[in-house]
Each structure stands twice: as C-alpha cells, then as structure tokens.
Amino acid sequence: MTLKILLALGLLLLGGCAVIDRKADRREARFEERWPPVGQFLEVDGRRVHALVTGEGPDLVLLHGASGNIRDFTFDFVDRVKDRYRVIVFDRPGLGYTDRAPGTPESIFAARAESPAAQAAFLKKAADLLGVKDEIVLGHSYGGAVALAWGLDHDPAALVVLSGAVIPWSGGLGLQYNVLGSPLGGAMIPPVATAFATRGLIDQTVAEIFKPQPAPEGYVDHVGPGLTLRRETVRANARQLTDLHGHVSAMALRYGSLTLPVEIVHGTEDDVVPDHVHAGPLSELLPNDTLTLLPNVGHMPHHAQPQAVVDAIDRAAARAGLR
C-alpha cells in the first residue's frame, strides 16, 4: 500500500471521527438540557460534587450504582424516607454531574479509575461540608463497594449494602467492558455510543437491569440515560467497573474488622450481581450484619420492594442508636 493511499485512509478516518465527535457534542448538549442538575454543587479539592439534600432526621447518604446518577433515587425512593431522615444523595465521581476524583488520570487513553476507597474519601469530604455526622450510608450495586469503603475508612454509624458488588468473583465482565476499559477502546468507542445509541437500546438495557421486574413507568424518562451516554461518563463508568475486582479483593480481607451495624439486602433473582456470589459471602465475613434476601426480586430492590429497603434503613438506624 502506497504512502498516498495510507494518507488518504488516515484523512478519511480523521474526518469520520470529527463528524462523530460533532454529533456527540450536539447530543451531549441536548442530554444536559433535558436532564439538568437536581441538587447543589460543592467544591472538594478543586473538583465539583453534585449533591441533593432533603428531609430532616438522622443523616442518610445514598450512593447509586454503575451507569447511574442521583436520579435513580429521586424517582421515588427519596420521598419514602425524607420524612424521618436528612437524605443526602451524591452523584459518584465521573457520573451524573460530579467530577472525577482528584488524582484520576485526565487523558482519554488512561485505563485506570478511582477506587471505591478514593470515591468514599472524596464524597466524605463533600459530606463533611454539609455537616453530615453519624451517617447511615446506603450503597446500591457498585455503590455498595463504595459504602463498604466508607465504613472501613470513615467511621459511619451504619451501612446498608443493597445488591452490592462487594466480593471478588470468578470470570470477567465480558467483552464490552474489557474493550471500553482499555486505553484504545476507551478513547474510540464512547463517541460512537454517544452519537448513535438509540432509545430502543436504552430500553433494552434498562429492562435487563430490572428483570424479572419491569422498570417502573416513567423511570427511563426520569433517570436521564443521556447523562450516562456522555463520552467521559462512559469512560469513567467502564474503567471503574474493570478495576472493581482488584479493589474488592483487597477490601474483602478487611471486612471482618467492620463492627458497625450492616444491613445487607439482595434479590434472589439478581442476575447482574448474584446474591450467592456477593451477599451470602459478605454476610459470612461481617461480624455484625443482618442479611435479607428478597425472593423473586432482581437487581433493583429499591424499586421492586422499596418498603423492604426502608425497613433495612430503619433497622440500621435502630441498631446504631439513632432511633
């Protein structure tokens, strides 16, 4: 192949990338207009943290899972607990409207992400700015690992681990995340996802997360899937997920030191984070836990059986002497 042909192919590739990036720029602007911030912004170490604060009572911190944001909890769960807790909901680093945590590589080719411990430390500083104390920390899915890191390093009053991805598992995450979590894949694929992902693909993905229950009516329009599809959010999410196994492998060695009250809530039909891989083994490692398994419930118990999750929070508060 001659140099002229190689140069021509290179120019075509660059031109295609430029077209895709322009389309991605336009879609990201529409996404942020459609789903604007719903809380307030705090500055932590020169970075922005998005937090929603509402209600009165003992402090309850809510941490969403992978691909999520504050809106997963504001769909209706916050309204179920704000009558007796001061609820603080954070966008985790790199997701929603919270910046990446300090120390995270800035290059689009970077393959590393902030650990659950780094996320907990970053959000704990934000919580301190809000005067949070003796907090109950609830983490869903990936947020469960952040909640446990919060418990290991920052002395909360109690934890609620909801469908938590918290124990090292066998196997991988699949080709999608292996590619997205790589330097080259993380640079090249997110613009295509941002520019071309369809509503049908979004609905299919949400259905897989919720099964065997259906997603609540209006959930997709509320939660803001476009926020997840932004290029930097796609990269942050994929890299956090591909790093998670190593982090929870190290964290699990310390779980036995957690003497605070821990409530574990998990659906028995969770195919995303299976209970027998995570909830059961976690319960065996913790010295002061209560395990609640919800029959026929999938990965989203706070939507499928919200009262069971509220009950777990209330038990955590009582066990911690907050009620």
BAMARMAR-764893 format. One record per residue: x, y, z of N, C-alpha, C in turn. Coordinates in steps of 0.1 Angstrom, whole numbers, plus 5000, padded with zeros to 4 digits. Layout:
REM BAMARMAR-764893
XYZXYZXYZ
...
REM end
This chain:
REM BAMARMAR-764893
500949885000500050005000500950125000
500650224991501550334990501250435001
502250525002502150635012500950725009
500650744996499450834993498150764998
498050634996496850565000496650565015
497750545022497750545037497350685042
497850785036497550925040496050945037
495550905026494150925022493250845032
493550725036492850655045492850725059
494050775063494150845075493250965076
493251045064492351165064490851125065
490451015058489050965059488750935073
489650865080489350825094489250945103
490151035101490051165109488851235106
488451245094487251315090486051255096
485951115096484851045102484851065117
485951065124486051095138485551235141
485851335133485451465135483951475134
483351405124481851415122481151345134
481751235139481151165150481251255163
482351315165482551405176481551525176
481351585164480451695164479051645167
478651535162477351475165477251445180
478351395186478351365200478251495208
478951595204478851725211477351775211
476651765200475351815200474451735209
474551605208473751515217474051535232
475251555235475551585250474951715254
474951815246474351935249472851915251
472151835243470751815244470451725257
471351635260471151545272471151635284
472151725285472251805297471151915298
470651955287469452045287468251965292
468151845287466951755291466951715305
468151685310468351635324469351715332
468951835336469851925343470151875357
471051945364471351905378470051925386
469851845396468751855405469051895419
470351905422470851945436471752065436
472652065445473652175446475052125443
475952225441477352185439478152225450
479152135454480152155464481452155458
482452225463483752225458484652145468
485252035463486151955471487451935464
488551985470489851975464489852025449
489152135447489152195434488252125424
487552025428486551945420485151975424
484251945415482851975417482151845421
481251855432480451735436479051775436
478151695430476751725429476051645439
475251715448474551655459473151715460
472251625464470851665467470651645482
470151745489469951735503468451765506
467851675513466451705516466051625529
464951675535464451605547465051645560
464551575571465051605584465251475592
466151465601466351355609467851305608
468151185613469451135611469951135597
471251155595471751165582471851035575
471251025562471250905554471950945541
473050885537473750905525473450795515
473050835503472650735493473650745481
474250625477475250615467474750525456
474550575444474050495433475050395427
474550315418475450205412476050255399
476650155392477250175379476250235369
476750325361475950385350474850475355
474750495368473650565374473950715378
473050775385473250905390472250935401
472151055406471251085417469851055413
469451065401468051055397467550905399
468350805400467850675403467150675417
467650755426467050765439465950865440
466050975432464951075432463751035425
463750925418462550885410461350865420
461550795431460550805442461150755456
462350705456462850645469463050755479
463650865475463950975484462651015492
461551025484460251065490459750965501
460250845501459850745511460550755524
461750825524462550835536462750975541
462451075533462851215537461951265549
460851195552460051245563460751215577
461751125577462451105590463951085589
464451115578465951125576466351255569
467451305572468051405563468851325552
468351335540468851245529469851325521
471051265519472051325511472351235500
472051265488472251185476473451245468
474451165465475551215457475551145443
475951225433476551165421477951115424
478250985421479550945423480551005413
481850995416482851065408482751015393
482751105384482751075370481351045364
480351045373479051015368478051125372
476951135365476051245368476751375366
476751465376477351595375478551615384
479051505390480251505398481551485390
482551565393483851555386484551425390
485551385382486351275386487151315399
487451215407488151245419489551295417
490151365426491551415424492451295423
493451315414494451205412494051115400
492851125395492451045383493151095371
493751005363494351045350493351115341
493851225335492951305327492851265312
493851195307493951155293492751065289
492251075277491250985273491750845271
493050835270493750705268494050635281
493750705292494150645306493250525308
493750425315493050305317492650285331
493050375340492750355354491650445359
491050415370489950495375490050505390
489250595396489350605411488750475417
489350435428488950315435487650345444
486950245449485950275458486450355470
487650325475488150395486488450545483
488950575471489150705467487750785465
486750715460485450775459484850805472
485050705482484450735495485150855502
486450855500487150975506486751105500
486551105487486151235480484751275485
483851175485482451215489482351235504
483151175512483151205526483551355529
484451405521484851545523483651635519
482951595509481751665505480651655516
480551545522479551525533479951615545
481251615548481751705559481351855556
481351895544480952035541479452055544
478751955543477251955546476951935560
477951915568477751895583477251755586
477451655577476951525579477751455591
477051395600477651315611476851195615
477451095620476750975625475850925613
476450915601475650885590475350735588
474250705582473950575577474250595562
475150505557475550505542474950385535
474150415525473550305517474150315503
474650205499475250195485474550085477
474150115465473550015456474549975446
474649845444475449785433476949825435
477549895425478849945427478950035439
477950105441477850195453477950115466
477649985466477849905478479349895482
480149885472481649885474482150015480
481550125475481950255480481450275494
480250225497479750225511480650145520
481050025516481949945525483250015527
483750085516485050155518484850275527
483650335527483350445536483350385551
482750265552482750205565484150165570
485050125561486350075565487250195569
487050315563487950425565487450545572
486050565573485550695577484550685589
484350575595483550565608482150615607
481350565598479950605598479250535609
477950565611477150495622476750355618
476350335605475850215600475950215585
475850085579475850075565474649995560
474150025548473149935541473749905528
474049775525474649735513473449665504
473049735494471949705486472349645472
472149515470472549455458474049485455
474849475465476249525464477149435457
478049495448479049415441480349435450
480549345459481449375470482449255473
482349145466483149025468483848995455
485148955455485748915442485048795436
484848795423484048695416484948625406
484548515402485248445391484748485377
485648485368485248525354485448675353
485048725341485248865338483948935336
484049065331482849145329482249135315
483049065306482549055292483349145283
483249115270483949185260483749335260
482449375262482149515262482949605271
483049555284483849635294485349615292
485749495288487149485285487649575275
486849595264487249685254487149835258
486049865264485750005269486750045280
487249955288488149985299489549985294
489849955281491249965276491550105272
492750145271493150275266492550305253
492750215243492350245229490850245228
490250135234488750125233488050245240
488650285252488050395259488150525252
489150535243489250655235488350655223
488150545217487550535204486050505204
485550425214484150375213483150475219
483550545230482550635236481950735227
482650805218482050895209480950835200
481250705196480250635188478950615196
479150565208478050535217477250665220
477950775222477250905225476450945213
477050935201476450985189475250905184
475350775186474350685179473550595187
473650585200472850505209471350545207
470550435206469150465203468250445216
467050495216466150475227465850325228
465750255217465450105218466550035226
467850075223468950015230468950045245
468550175248468450215262467350135269
466250125263465150055269465549905272
466149845262466649705264467649695275
468549785276469549785287468849795301
467949885302467249915315466449785318
465749725308464949605311465849495316
467049475311467949375316468349405330
468549525334468949555348467849535358
466549555353465449545363464949405363
465149315353464449195353464649105366
463749025370462448995363461349095365
461549205373460549305373460749405361
459649465357459749565347460249695353
460849785345461149915350459849995353
459850075364458650155366458250245355
457050265353456650355342457150495345
457850555335458350685336459850685341
460350575345461750565350462750615341
462750565328463750595319463750745316
462650805314462550945311463051025323
462850975335463351055347464751035350
465350915348466650885353467750955345
467450985332468451055324469550965318
469150875309470150785303471150865295
470650975290471651055282472851105290
472651125303473751155312474851045312
474350925312475250805312475950795298
475350845288475950825274476950935271
477151035279478151125276479551055275
480451105267481651035264482551015277
482751115285483551105297482851015307
481551015308480850935317480950785313
480850755300481050615295482450565299
483450655297484850615301484950595316
484550685323484650675338483950545343
482750525338482050405343482750275339
483150265327483850145322485150115330
485850225332487150205339486950165354
485950225360485650185374485250045375
484449995366484049855366485149765363
486049795354487049695351488149695362
488249795370489149795381488549735394
487249715394486549685407487049555413
487249445405487549315410488849325419
489849395414491049405422490849485435
490049585435489749665447488949585457
487949515453487149445463487949315468
488849265460489749155465490549205477
491049325476491849375488490949415499
489749485496488849525506488249405514
488049295508487349185514488249135526
489549145525490449105536490249185548
489549305547489349385559487849385564
486949315557485549325561485349275575
486149185580485949135593486249235604
486849345601487149455611485949545612
484849535604483749625604482749575615
482849645627481949605638480749685639
480549785630479349865630478149785624
476949825627475749755621475749765606
475649655599475449645585474249565581
473449625573472249565567472549525553
472349405549472549355535471249315530
470849375518469649355512469949315497
469349195493469749145480468549065474
468249085461467248995455467848865450
467048755452467448625448467548605433
466848685426466848675411467748775404
468748825412469648925406470648855397
470548875384471548825375472748915372
472549045377473649135375474749125385
474349115398475249085409474548975417
474848855414474148745421474348735436
473348705443473348705458474348605463
474348485457475248375462476748415460
477048505451478448545449478848655459
477848745462478148865469477548875483
476248875484475548895496475848785506
475748665502476048555512477448555517
478448555508479848555513480148685521
479548795518479748915526479248895540
478048835541477448815554478348725563
479048625557479948535564481148605569
481548715563482748785567482448895577
481248945578480949055587480549005601
481049075611480649025625479349075630
478749185623477549245629476549285618
476149185610475249215599473949145600
472949195593471749125591471549115576
471248985571471148955557469648935554
469149015544467749005540467748965525
467348845522467148805508465748825504
465548885492464148915487463848815476
462948725478462648625468462048685455
462448635444461948675431462248825427
463148885434463549025431464849025424
464949115414466149135407467149235413
467849315404468949395408468449525414
467249565414466749695418465749685429
466049635441465149625452464449755456
465149865455464649995460463550035451
463349975439462150005431461149885431
461649765432460849645432460149625446
460849645457460349625470460849735479
460549865477461149975484460949965499
459749915503459549905518460549815525
460949715518461949625524463249695526
463649785517464849865518464649975529
463550035530463250135540463350065554
462749945555462849875568464349845572
465149815562466549785565467249915570
466950025564467450155569467050185583
465750155586465250185599465950085609
466149965605466849875614468249915617
468949965606470350015608470350135617
469350225616469250335625469050295639
468150205641467950155655469050085661
469749995653470949925658472050015661
472150135654473250235656472850335668
471650315673471250405684470850545679
470450555666470050685661468550705662
467750595666466350605668465950525680
REM end
